[in-house]
Amino acid sequence: MGPYTLAFVHDWLVDFGGAERCLEAMCQEYPKSPIHTLFFDSRQFSGSAIINREISTTFLSRSFFKKRYRTFLALYPFAVEQLDVGSPDVVLSFSHSVAHGVLTRSDTLHVCYCFTPVRYAWELYHDYLRLSGLDRGARSWLARAVLHYVRLWDAAAAPRVDCWLADSNHAARRVKRVYGQEAGVIYPPVDVERFKPCGQKGDAYLLAGRLVAYKRADLAVMACTRLGVPLRIVGDGPELGRLRRMAGPSVTFLGKLSDDEIAGEMARARALIFPGEEDFGIAPVEAQAAGTPVIAYGVGGATETIIPPDKDDYSEATGLFFMEPTVDSLCLAIQRFEVDSHRFRPASLINNAARFAKQRFVEEMKQFIETKLEAFRGGS
């Protein structure tokens, strides 16, 4: 395969989460490729491979918009179409919102790595309205109108992508249902080497991630409060105030922590609680790499990264599932874990996590891009 130029498009860069780790891994492989994004907060990416390159943004990166970016969803489709990516051989977009709708030239191959079609406009539309308090009243009709517009634009923008990738089979099925397109699956990178088991486990459960409504941290807070078991919460987000109000004395909020501090929390945790429906979910893999089992809602990407017991055989098990998104269901899973926690084997947890190492992601992505580009050039 001869040399080629590549540009990245990412929805926005304001937090360093799972989507941003995918971008960073590819930035390390393509150190000269520019990044195009709606808005960018450089303070969150100090020391990252993301920051040492050309980064172009939109009018949404002005402080007035950026501080309130969640309230300007209606402007996202217009904004992403203002990004001028030039004429690279390949555009690689990382999209869970609008990045896949960027405008490219006919001689540019557009590969989209899709975490999910806009979840609050499609799959979780009614849940989002209810959990955000937008299911009634005048504000509800405005929110519904905006999300209807986003769905129309999203469907119209999907054909701009030449090749689709998804971060799990669960997400690939969603791409097929929403966009009518087949998507290959490449699991995202997890820096499993950063996590090490520790000799002494603590007695507290752990929840880690952005505190937004669809991740259902409220289930973990209410279940651990009801059972009186200790829960440590790492992360920040718009749900923080509500979660604090419902939390009992056994729940501790730690806020944002450094990567090293999170790795320590993962290693010491009795188990990680993962109560939301995710298309992949990096935190459960990180926990397993640290030798920590996972209690997860048994749908979505968690079913592809966590191995439940085979009846009463725990030899390969890495976690337990609860099957209803309710406090009662999660409480039952925690109570079962309290009885069977000693049966999980750290070696099985670590071996399972190794399937998702970062270098595997980079190699699979690069091979996919080069294969598709060769076919694209041959057909032009």
Secondary structure as the mmCIF struct_conf table of DSSP 4:
data_model
#
loop_
_struct_conf.conf_type_id
_struct_conf.id
_struct_conf.beg_label_comp_id
_struct_conf.beg_label_asym_id
_struct_conf.beg_label_seq_id
_struct_conf.end_label_comp_id
_struct_conf.end_label_asym_id
_struct_conf.end_label_seq_id
STRN STRN1 LEU A 6 HIS A 10
BEND BEND1 ASP A 11 ASP A 11
STRN STRN2 LEU A 13 LEU A 13
BEND BEND2 VAL A 14 ASP A 15
BEND BEND3 GLY A 17 GLY A 17
HELX_RH_AL_P HELX_RH_AL_P1 GLY A 18 GLU A 29
BEND BEND4 TYR A 30 TYR A 30
TURN_TY1_P TURN_TY1_P1 PRO A 31 LYS A 32
STRN STRN3 ILE A 35 THR A 37
BEND BEND5 LEU A 38 LEU A 38
STRN STRN4 PHE A 40 PHE A 40
HELX_RH_3T_P HELX_RH_3T_P1 SER A 42 PHE A 45
TURN_TY1_P TURN_TY1_P2 SER A 46 GLY A 47
TURN_TY1_P TURN_TY1_P3 ALA A 49 ILE A 51
BEND BEND6 ASN A 52 ARG A 53
STRN STRN5 ILE A 55 SER A 56
HELX_RH_3T_P HELX_RH_3T_P2 PHE A 59 SER A 61
BEND BEND7 ARG A 62 ARG A 62
HELX_RH_AL_P HELX_RH_AL_P2 SER A 63 LYS A 66
TURN_TY1_P TURN_TY1_P4 LYS A 67 ARG A 68
HELX_RH_3T_P HELX_RH_3T_P3 TYR A 69 LEU A 75
HELX_RH_AL_P HELX_RH_AL_P3 TYR A 76 VAL A 80
TURN_TY1_P TURN_TY1_P5 GLU A 81 GLN A 82
BEND BEND8 SER A 87 SER A 87
BEND BEND9 ASP A 89 ASP A 89
STRN STRN6 VAL A 90 SER A 95
BEND BEND10 HIS A 96 VAL A 98
HELX_RH_3T_P HELX_RH_3T_P4 ALA A 99 GLY A 101
TURN_TY1_P TURN_TY1_P6 SER A 106 ASP A 107
BEND BEND11 THR A 108 THR A 108
STRN STRN7 LEU A 109 CYS A 114
BEND BEND12 PHE A 115 PHE A 115
BEND BEND13 PRO A 117 PRO A 117
TURN_TY1_P TURN_TY1_P7 ARG A 119 LEU A 124
HELX_RH_AL_P HELX_RH_AL_P4 TYR A 125 LEU A 131
TURN_TY1_P TURN_TY1_P8 SER A 132 GLY A 133
BEND BEND14 ASP A 135 GLY A 137
HELX_RH_AL_P HELX_RH_AL_P5 ALA A 138 ALA A 157
HELX_RH_3T_P HELX_RH_3T_P5 ALA A 158 ARG A 160
BEND BEND15 ASP A 162 ASP A 162
STRN STRN8 CYS A 163 ALA A 166
BEND BEND16 ASP A 167 SER A 168
HELX_RH_AL_P HELX_RH_AL_P6 ASN A 169 TYR A 179
STRN STRN9 ALA A 183 VAL A 185
HELX_LH_PP_P HELX_LH_PP_P1 TYR A 187 PRO A 189
STRN STRN10 VAL A 190 VAL A 190
HELX_RH_3T_P HELX_RH_3T_P6 VAL A 192 ARG A 194
BEND BEND17 GLY A 199 GLN A 200
BEND BEND18 ASP A 203 ASP A 203
STRN STRN11 TYR A 205 ALA A 208
BEND BEND19 GLY A 209 GLY A 209
HELX_RH_3T_P HELX_RH_3T_P7 ALA A 213 LYS A 215
HELX_RH_AL_P HELX_RH_AL_P7 ALA A 217 LEU A 227
TURN_TY1_P TURN_TY1_P9 GLY A 228 GLY A 228
STRN STRN12 LEU A 231 VAL A 234
BEND BEND20 GLY A 237 GLY A 237
TURN_TY1_P TURN_TY1_P10 PRO A 238 GLU A 239
HELX_RH_AL_P HELX_RH_AL_P8 LEU A 240 MET A 246
TURN_TY1_P TURN_TY1_P11 PRO A 249 SER A 250
STRN STRN13 VAL A 251 GLY A 255
BEND BEND21 LYS A 256 LYS A 256
HELX_RH_AL_P HELX_RH_AL_P9 ASP A 259 ARG A 268
BEND BEND22 ARG A 270 ARG A 270
STRN STRN14 LEU A 272 PHE A 274
BEND BEND23 GLY A 276 GLY A 276
BEND BEND24 ASP A 279 PHE A 280
HELX_RH_AL_P HELX_RH_AL_P10 ILE A 282 ALA A 289
TURN_TY1_P TURN_TY1_P12 ALA A 290 GLY A 291
STRN STRN15 VAL A 294 TYR A 297
BEND BEND25 GLY A 298 VAL A 299
TURN_TY1_P TURN_TY1_P13 GLY A 300 GLY A 301
HELX_RH_AL_P HELX_RH_AL_P11 ALA A 302 THR A 305
STRN STRN16 ASP A 310 ASP A 310
TURN_TY1_P TURN_TY1_P14 LYS A 311 ASP A 312
STRN STRN17 ASP A 313 ASP A 313
BEND BEND26 SER A 315 GLU A 316
STRN STRN18 GLY A 319 PHE A 322
BEND BEND27 GLU A 324 THR A 326
HELX_RH_AL_P HELX_RH_AL_P12 VAL A 327 ASP A 340
HELX_RH_3T_P HELX_RH_3T_P8 SER A 341 ARG A 343
HELX_RH_AL_P HELX_RH_AL_P13 PRO A 346 ALA A 353
HELX_RH_3T_P HELX_RH_3T_P9 ALA A 354 PHE A 356
STRN STRN19 ALA A 357 ALA A 357
HELX_RH_AL_P HELX_RH_AL_P14 LYS A 358 GLY A 379
#
